[in-house]
Amino acid sequence: MTLLDKVLFIADFISADRDYDGVDKMRKAADKNLDEACLEGMAFTIADLAERKITIAPDTLAGYNELAAMRAKVKKS
């Protein structure tokens, strides 16, 4: 994801009109680290879709895996 992709993705998750369970956690994550917020948002989306037995787009899984791998690499450093 590009920086703009990440900003738009998170902006949609934390906009003022959102009131889902966990939105406050997402807003706090967005204040701290954009990549962590995106990872949290993708995890939320994947879990929600899986719970409802809805197809998960391969790009969503790839994006999640990319961010998770980046996170693991940073934590090793």
A tleap script that builds the chain and sets N, CA, C and O, in Angstrom:
source leaprc.protein.ff14SB
mol = sequence {
  NMET THR LEU LEU ASP LYS VAL LEU PHE ILE
  ALA ASP PHE ILE SER ALA ASP ARG ASP TYR
  ASP GLY VAL ASP LYS MET ARG LYS ALA ALA
  ASP LYS ASN LEU ASP GLU ALA CYS LEU GLU
  GLY MET ALA PHE THR ILE ALA ASP LEU ALA
  GLU ARG LYS ILE THR ILE ALA PRO ASP THR
  LEU ALA GLY TYR ASN GLU LEU ALA ALA MET
  ARG ALA LYS VAL LYS LYS CSER
}
set mol.1.N position { 0.833 -1.180 0.000 }
set mol.1.CA position { 0.000 0.000 0.000 }
set mol.1.C position { 0.881 1.248 0.000 }
set mol.1.O position { 1.906 1.306 0.679 }
set mol.2.N position { 0.464 2.222 -0.762 }
set mol.2.CA position { 1.181 3.497 -0.742 }
set mol.2.C position { 0.773 4.257 0.522 }
set mol.2.O position { -0.174 3.877 1.211 }
set mol.3.N position { 1.491 5.320 0.809 }
set mol.3.CA position { 1.155 6.148 1.960 }
set mol.3.C position { -0.277 6.675 1.834 }
set mol.3.O position { -1.034 6.667 2.805 }
set mol.4.N position { -0.642 7.133 0.635 }
set mol.4.CA position { -1.999 7.632 0.424 }
set mol.4.C position { -3.031 6.528 0.640 }
set mol.4.O position { -4.074 6.770 1.246 }
set mol.5.N position { -2.753 5.325 0.153 }
set mol.5.CA position { -3.652 4.190 0.372 }
set mol.5.C position { -3.886 3.971 1.867 }
set mol.5.O position { -5.019 3.782 2.311 }
set mol.6.N position { -2.802 4.002 2.627 }
set mol.6.CA position { -2.898 3.771 4.067 }
set mol.6.C position { -3.716 4.864 4.749 }
set mol.6.O position { -4.567 4.577 5.591 }
set mol.7.N position { -3.457 6.106 4.384 }
set mol.7.CA position { -4.184 7.227 4.984 }
set mol.7.C position { -5.679 7.106 4.696 }
set mol.7.O position { -6.500 7.279 5.597 }
set mol.8.N position { -6.032 6.812 3.456 }
set mol.8.CA position { -7.442 6.686 3.089 }
set mol.8.C position { -8.094 5.483 3.775 }
set mol.8.O position { -9.235 5.563 4.229 }
set mol.9.N position { -7.373 4.386 3.844 }
set mol.9.CA position { -7.881 3.181 4.491 }
set mol.9.C position { -8.224 3.464 5.949 }
set mol.9.O position { -9.309 3.124 6.420 }
set mol.10.N position { -7.286 4.091 6.656 }
set mol.10.CA position { -7.494 4.377 8.070 }
set mol.10.C position { -8.523 5.488 8.267 }
set mol.10.O position { -9.318 5.433 9.206 }
set mol.11.N position { -8.519 6.489 7.399 }
set mol.11.CA position { -9.502 7.571 7.511 }
set mol.11.C position { -10.922 7.016 7.458 }
set mol.11.O position { -11.804 7.482 8.180 }
set mol.12.N position { -11.135 6.033 6.613 }
set mol.12.CA position { -12.453 5.421 6.517 }
set mol.12.C position { -12.806 4.685 7.810 }
set mol.12.O position { -13.954 4.731 8.252 }
set mol.13.N position { -11.841 4.014 8.414 }
set mol.13.CA position { -12.075 3.270 9.646 }
set mol.13.C position { -12.389 4.179 10.832 }
set mol.13.O position { -13.194 3.817 11.690 }
set mol.14.N position { -11.758 5.360 10.889 }
set mol.14.CA position { -11.850 6.178 12.104 }
set mol.14.C position { -12.645 7.466 11.912 }
set mol.14.O position { -12.615 8.334 12.785 }
set mol.15.N position { -13.342 7.611 10.818 }
set mol.15.CA position { -14.105 8.843 10.599 }
set mol.15.C position { -15.109 9.046 11.738 }
set mol.15.O position { -15.515 8.100 12.412 }
set mol.16.N position { -15.486 10.288 11.926 }
set mol.16.CA position { -16.346 10.670 13.051 }
set mol.16.C position { -17.684 9.931 13.059 }
set mol.16.O position { -18.277 9.754 14.123 }
set mol.17.N position { -18.163 9.505 11.913 }
set mol.17.CA position { -19.460 8.828 11.858 }
set mol.17.C position { -19.377 7.328 12.161 }
set mol.17.O position { -20.398 6.640 12.139 }
set mol.18.N position { -18.182 6.818 12.442 }
set mol.18.CA position { -18.024 5.396 12.764 }
set mol.18.C position { -18.237 5.180 14.254 }
set mol.18.O position { -17.751 5.958 15.075 }
set mol.19.N position { -18.970 4.114 14.605 }
set mol.19.CA position { -19.219 3.821 16.018 }
set mol.19.C position { -19.195 2.322 16.326 }
set mol.19.O position { -19.854 1.879 17.266 }
set mol.20.N position { -18.451 1.543 15.555 }
set mol.20.CA position { -18.364 0.104 15.766 }
set mol.20.C position { -17.527 -0.213 17.014 }
set mol.20.O position { -16.738 0.613 17.472 }
set mol.21.N position { -17.713 -1.409 17.545 }
set mol.21.CA position { -16.894 -1.843 18.675 }
set mol.21.C position { -15.435 -1.864 18.245 }
set mol.21.O position { -15.089 -2.511 17.257 }
set mol.22.N position { -14.592 -1.175 18.963 }
set mol.22.CA position { -13.171 -1.138 18.644 }
set mol.22.C position { -12.718 0.123 17.926 }
set mol.22.O position { -11.527 0.277 17.657 }
set mol.23.N position { -13.643 1.034 17.606 }
set mol.23.CA position { -13.250 2.240 16.869 }
set mol.23.C position { -12.298 3.106 17.697 }
set mol.23.O position { -11.395 3.731 17.139 }
set mol.24.N position { -12.485 3.151 19.002 }
set mol.24.CA position { -11.579 3.945 19.836 }
set mol.24.C position { -10.173 3.374 19.809 }
set mol.24.O position { -9.193 4.119 19.796 }
set mol.25.N position { -10.073 2.050 19.800 }
set mol.25.CA position { -8.762 1.395 19.700 }
set mol.25.C position { -8.094 1.747 18.363 }
set mol.25.O position { -6.892 2.005 18.306 }
set mol.26.N position { -8.896 1.751 17.293 }
set mol.26.CA position { -8.360 2.109 15.972 }
set mol.26.C position { -7.897 3.561 15.942 }
set mol.26.O position { -6.853 3.865 15.365 }
set mol.27.N position { -8.655 4.454 16.553 }
set mol.27.CA position { -8.275 5.869 16.582 }
set mol.27.C position { -6.968 6.072 17.342 }
set mol.27.O position { -6.117 6.855 16.922 }
set mol.28.N position { -6.813 5.370 18.455 }
set mol.28.CA position { -5.564 5.464 19.220 }
set mol.28.C position { -4.392 4.911 18.410 }
set mol.28.O position { -3.306 5.492 18.406 }
set mol.29.N position { -4.613 3.797 17.732 }
set mol.29.CA position { -3.556 3.202 16.907 }
set mol.29.C position { -3.150 4.159 15.794 }
set mol.29.O position { -1.965 4.294 15.490 }
set mol.30.N position { -4.132 4.824 15.184 }
set mol.30.CA position { -3.846 5.765 14.093 }
set mol.30.C position { -3.043 6.960 14.590 }
set mol.30.O position { -2.248 7.525 13.839 }
set mol.31.N position { -3.240 7.350 15.843 }
set mol.31.CA position { -2.475 8.463 16.418 }
set mol.31.C position { -1.015 8.096 16.641 }
set mol.31.O position { -0.148 8.970 16.666 }
set mol.32.N position { -0.742 6.806 16.802 }
set mol.32.CA position { 0.606 6.354 17.135 }
set mol.32.C position { 1.427 5.926 15.926 }
set mol.32.O position { 2.579 6.332 15.771 }
set mol.33.N position { 0.819 5.091 15.059 }
set mol.33.CA position { 1.605 4.504 13.973 }
set mol.33.C position { 0.665 4.067 12.851 }
set mol.33.O position { -0.219 3.235 13.056 }
set mol.34.N position { 0.864 4.628 11.684 }
set mol.34.CA position { -0.020 4.351 10.551 }
set mol.34.C position { 0.024 2.887 10.130 }
set mol.34.O position { -1.018 2.296 9.844 }
set mol.35.N position { 1.205 2.300 10.089 }
set mol.35.CA position { 1.315 0.892 9.695 }
set mol.35.C position { 0.620 -0.026 10.699 }
set mol.35.O position { -0.065 -0.971 10.306 }
set mol.36.N position { 0.794 0.250 11.996 }
set mol.36.CA position { 0.126 -0.556 13.020 }
set mol.36.C position { -1.389 -0.410 12.909 }
set mol.36.O position { -2.127 -1.381 13.072 }
set mol.37.N position { -1.844 0.801 12.633 }
set mol.37.CA position { -3.284 1.023 12.471 }
set mol.37.C position { -3.816 0.260 11.263 }
set mol.37.O position { -4.896 -0.329 11.326 }
set mol.38.N position { -3.072 0.267 10.175 }
set mol.38.CA position { -3.488 -0.479 8.977 }
set mol.38.C position { -3.532 -1.969 9.263 }
set mol.38.O position { -4.465 -2.656 8.847 }
set mol.39.N position { -2.533 -2.470 9.967 }
set mol.39.CA position { -2.508 -3.887 10.322 }
set mol.39.C position { -3.712 -4.236 11.195 }
set mol.39.O position { -4.359 -5.263 10.993 }
set mol.40.N position { -4.001 -3.381 12.157 }
set mol.40.CA position { -5.162 -3.581 13.028 }
set mol.40.C position { -6.458 -3.545 12.210 }
set mol.40.O position { -7.350 -4.367 12.420 }
set mol.41.N position { -6.557 -2.608 11.292 }
set mol.41.CA position { -7.751 -2.494 10.447 }
set mol.41.C position { -7.939 -3.700 9.554 }
set mol.41.O position { -9.057 -4.188 9.389 }
set mol.42.N position { -6.857 -4.180 8.981 }
set mol.42.CA position { -6.953 -5.362 8.119 }
set mol.42.C position { -7.312 -6.594 8.931 }
set mol.42.O position { -8.104 -7.425 8.487 }
set mol.43.N position { -6.735 -6.717 10.117 }
set mol.43.CA position { -7.067 -7.852 10.985 }
set mol.43.C position { -8.551 -7.813 11.345 }
set mol.43.O position { -9.224 -8.844 11.347 }
set mol.44.N position { -9.050 -6.625 11.648 }
set mol.44.CA position { -10.470 -6.453 11.952 }
set mol.44.C position { -11.333 -6.885 10.764 }
set mol.44.O position { -12.304 -7.625 10.923 }
set mol.45.N position { -10.963 -6.415 9.583 }
set mol.45.CA position { -11.722 -6.724 8.373 }
set mol.45.C position { -11.708 -8.217 8.075 }
set mol.45.O position { -12.749 -8.808 7.787 }
set mol.46.N position { -10.535 -8.823 8.145 }
set mol.46.CA position { -10.403 -10.253 7.860 }
set mol.46.C position { -11.214 -11.072 8.859 }
set mol.46.O position { -11.915 -12.007 8.473 }
set mol.47.N position { -11.122 -10.724 10.144 }
set mol.47.CA position { -11.877 -11.454 11.167 }
set mol.47.C position { -13.383 -11.312 10.953 }
set mol.47.O position { -14.132 -12.280 11.083 }
set mol.48.N position { -13.814 -10.104 10.625 }
set mol.48.CA position { -15.239 -9.865 10.394 }
set mol.48.C position { -15.741 -10.668 9.197 }
set mol.48.O position { -16.788 -11.312 9.273 }
set mol.49.N position { -15.007 -10.629 8.108 }
set mol.49.CA position { -15.411 -11.369 6.912 }
set mol.49.C position { -15.402 -12.873 7.162 }
set mol.49.O position { -16.308 -13.584 6.727 }
set mol.50.N position { -14.381 -13.356 7.860 }
set mol.50.CA position { -14.290 -14.796 8.148 }
set mol.50.C position { -15.445 -15.239 9.052 }
set mol.50.O position { -16.029 -16.304 8.851 }
set mol.51.N position { -15.763 -14.415 10.038 }
set mol.51.CA position { -16.864 -14.743 10.939 }
set mol.51.C position { -18.187 -14.843 10.185 }
set mol.51.O position { -19.031 -15.683 10.496 }
set mol.52.N position { -18.354 -13.972 9.189 }
set mol.52.CA position { -19.593 -13.977 8.408 }
set mol.52.C position { -19.525 -14.917 7.206 }
set mol.52.O position { -20.458 -14.987 6.406 }
set mol.53.N position { -18.395 -15.649 7.087 }
set mol.53.CA position { -18.193 -16.617 5.997 }
set mol.53.C position { -18.292 -15.957 4.623 }
set mol.53.O position { -18.893 -16.498 3.696 }
set mol.54.N position { -17.685 -14.769 4.518 }
set mol.54.CA position { -17.664 -14.011 3.267 }
set mol.54.C position { -16.264 -14.105 2.669 }
set mol.54.O position { -15.268 -14.101 3.391 }
set mol.55.N position { -16.202 -14.189 1.362 }
set mol.55.CA position { -14.922 -14.277 0.666 }
set mol.55.C position { -14.024 -13.094 1.020 }
set mol.55.O position { -14.472 -11.949 1.077 }
set mol.56.N position { -12.751 -13.395 1.256 }
set mol.56.CA position { -11.758 -12.364 1.551 }
set mol.56.C position { -10.903 -12.182 0.305 }
set mol.56.O position { -10.325 -13.137 -0.213 }
set mol.57.N position { -10.831 -10.949 -0.166 }
set mol.57.CA position { -10.071 -10.658 -1.380 }
set mol.57.C position { -8.593 -10.989 -1.174 }
set mol.57.O position { -8.033 -10.680 -0.122 }
set mol.58.N position { -7.965 -11.605 -2.156 }
set mol.58.CA position { -6.537 -11.919 -2.054 }
set mol.58.C position { -5.675 -10.686 -1.761 }
set mol.58.O position { -4.668 -10.795 -1.062 }
set mol.59.N position { -6.056 -9.523 -2.283 }
set mol.59.CA position { -5.287 -8.297 -2.021 }
set mol.59.C position { -5.331 -7.912 -0.542 }
set mol.59.O position { -4.365 -7.369 -0.005 }
set mol.60.N position { -6.449 -8.194 0.106 }
set mol.60.CA position { -6.563 -7.908 1.538 }
set mol.60.C position { -5.615 -8.796 2.327 }
set mol.60.O position { -4.907 -8.326 3.218 }
set mol.61.N position { -5.604 -10.068 1.997 }
set mol.61.CA position { -4.696 -10.999 2.680 }
set mol.61.C position { -3.238 -10.649 2.398 }
set mol.61.O position { -2.398 -10.696 3.297 }
set mol.62.N position { -2.942 -10.299 1.154 }
set mol.62.CA position { -1.571 -9.926 0.785 }
set mol.62.C position { -1.143 -8.670 1.521 }
set mol.62.O position { -0.009 -8.586 1.993 }
set mol.63.N position { -2.037 -7.692 1.626 }
set mol.63.CA position { -1.723 -6.455 2.350 }
set mol.63.C position { -1.468 -6.722 3.817 }
set mol.63.O position { -0.535 -6.172 4.403 }
set mol.64.N position { -2.289 -7.558 4.407 }
set mol.64.CA position { -2.102 -7.932 5.807 }
set mol.64.C position { -0.749 -8.619 5.992 }
set mol.64.O position { 0.016 -8.270 6.892 }
set mol.65.N position { -0.463 -9.595 5.137 }
set mol.65.CA position { 0.802 -10.335 5.241 }
set mol.65.C position { 2.005 -9.415 5.065 }
set mol.65.O position { 3.014 -9.570 5.753 }
set mol.66.N position { 1.900 -8.469 4.153 }
set mol.66.CA position { 3.003 -7.528 3.922 }
set mol.66.C position { 3.252 -6.678 5.169 }
set mol.66.O position { 4.398 -6.512 5.588 }
set mol.67.N position { 2.192 -6.144 5.755 }
set mol.67.CA position { 2.347 -5.312 6.953 }
set mol.67.C position { 2.819 -6.139 8.142 }
set mol.67.O position { 3.640 -5.672 8.931 }
set mol.68.N position { 2.314 -7.356 8.279 }
set mol.68.CA position { 2.740 -8.223 9.382 }
set mol.68.C position { 4.216 -8.588 9.247 }
set mol.68.O position { 4.937 -8.641 10.243 }
set mol.69.N position { 4.662 -8.837 8.033 }
set mol.69.CA position { 6.078 -9.154 7.799 }
set mol.69.C position { 6.958 -7.942 8.101 }
set mol.69.O position { 8.028 -8.078 8.694 }
set mol.70.N position { 6.503 -6.760 7.693 }
set mol.70.CA position { 7.260 -5.532 7.992 }
set mol.70.C position { 7.362 -5.329 9.500 }
set mol.70.O position { 8.414 -4.950 10.015 }
set mol.71.N position { 6.269 -5.583 10.195 }
set mol.71.CA position { 6.238 -5.425 11.656 }
set mol.71.C position { 7.210 -6.385 12.318 }
set mol.71.O position { 7.944 -6.008 13.231 }
set mol.72.N position { 7.211 -7.633 11.854 }
set mol.72.CA position { 8.115 -8.628 12.423 }
set mol.72.C position { 9.573 -8.247 12.182 }
set mol.72.O position { 10.430 -8.423 13.049 }
set mol.73.N position { 9.834 -7.724 10.997 }
set mol.73.CA position { 11.202 -7.311 10.658 }
set mol.73.C position { 11.669 -6.171 11.541 }
set mol.73.O position { 12.816 -6.156 11.987 }
set mol.74.N position { 10.784 -5.211 11.797 }
set mol.74.CA position { 11.124 -4.063 12.644 }
set mol.74.C position { 11.355 -4.512 14.073 }
set mol.74.O position { 12.274 -4.029 14.733 }
set mol.75.N position { 10.533 -5.429 14.559 }
set mol.75.CA position { 10.673 -5.894 15.941 }
set mol.75.C position { 11.971 -6.667 16.151 }
set mol.75.O position { 12.513 -6.676 17.256 }
set mol.76.N position { 12.480 -7.321 15.088 }
set mol.76.CA position { 13.755 -8.042 15.188 }
set mol.76.C position { 14.929 -7.086 15.283 }
set mol.76.O position { 15.965 -7.411 15.862 }
set mol.77.N position { 14.759 -5.915 14.713 }
set mol.77.CA position { 15.864 -4.934 14.671 }
set mol.77.C position { 16.166 -4.344 16.024 }
set mol.77.O position { 17.063 -3.511 16.148 }
savepdb mol mol.pdb
quit
